[in-house]
Amino acid sequence: MKFLETDISPLGMGCWPIGGAMYAGDQPLGYTNTNDADSIRTIHAALASGITLFDTAPAYGAGHAERLLSRALRGRPEALIVTKIGTGIDEQTRQITADETDPASVLPAIDQSLSRLGRDRIDLLLLHLNSLPVAQAEAIFDEVEEACKAGKVRSYGWSTDFTQSATAFSGRRNFVAIEHAMNVLLDAPDMQKVIHGSSLLALIRSPLAMGLLGGNYGATDVMRPDDIRATSNPRTAYFANGRPNPAFLARLDAVRELLTSDGRSLVQGALGWLWAKGDTNIPIPGARTVEQIEGIAGALAFGPLPGAVMAQIEALITLDPDSAAQAR
């Protein structure tokens, strides 16, 4: 697969988990059990496994994930970095502050990310405000275009689950990607149709349902209170009251055997499902450990799930057709 005229693996690494603690007031928005040394080893293991695309954001650890990538990717120009704008942070307090919707905030935010990343240019810049009205996004993207002209940004896109947002900017030359939620438990056929019809790249976030598709959580497991999955954040629907959501566990149980066909792990089958859905889909699962990223990268050897398996999965799971119209 080519991205920015560069051959890349159809798989990236999401860096939200390595950012560690972050908060909006008292509400936790990060993942627990992070360790910087382990995170750097994980990034290096991703590179060794052929993964060269890393998805981050200022919000992830309030700047910490960007700084970790800077340390881990020093001297690795082949690595492509995706980061985002639109969310204000306070690095000292690890706080997510306010949405940054003023077009005047765009260029300073880009410069701040470049400084944290230790790079001269951002490969792909995404707007991180899922539900922002198109009219407001247009003014922001006009500023991003100026950053492209200045050589600070190579390309841009939007992290959004709304098809009208994707359609509105798909004709811009430097607008190349949509990042949206999708996994075997939460399909997004309308967004996929728009993306593939517009020849955009699809970065798939939550490809493993915030860890639920790793197969390590059962009905009795409880998330730590400082973990985002213990909150009522809309992105955590895979969990309810700090426990795995029974409805999603039931869906998973229905297709577990099919996902693990031909010797795949559950994770590898979940990624194969996404590749079978579209040849420009790039899942960006998060990882915190070398073991996790190596298991994820093992999916590359298997590739997409076979058509017969995909048909059986679709016959077993009935997904809400309207679910993709929500911010996830």
Secondary structure, 3 states (H helix, E strand, C coil): CEECCEECCCCEEECCHHHCCCEECCEECCCCCCCHHHHHHHHHHHHHCCCCEEECCCCCCCCHHHHHHHHHCCCCCCCEEEEEECEEEECCCCEEEEECCCHHHHHHHHHHHHHHHCCCCEEEEEECCCCCCHHHHHHHHHHHHHHHHCCCEEEEEEECCCHHHHHHHCCCCCEEEEEEECECCECCHHHHHHHHHCCCEEEEECCCHHHHHHCCCCCCCCCCCCCHHHCCCHHHCCEECCEECHHHHHHHHHHHHHHCHHHCCHHHHHHHHHHHHCCCEEECCECCCHHHHHHHHCHHHHCCCCHHHHHHHHHHCCCCCCHHHCCC
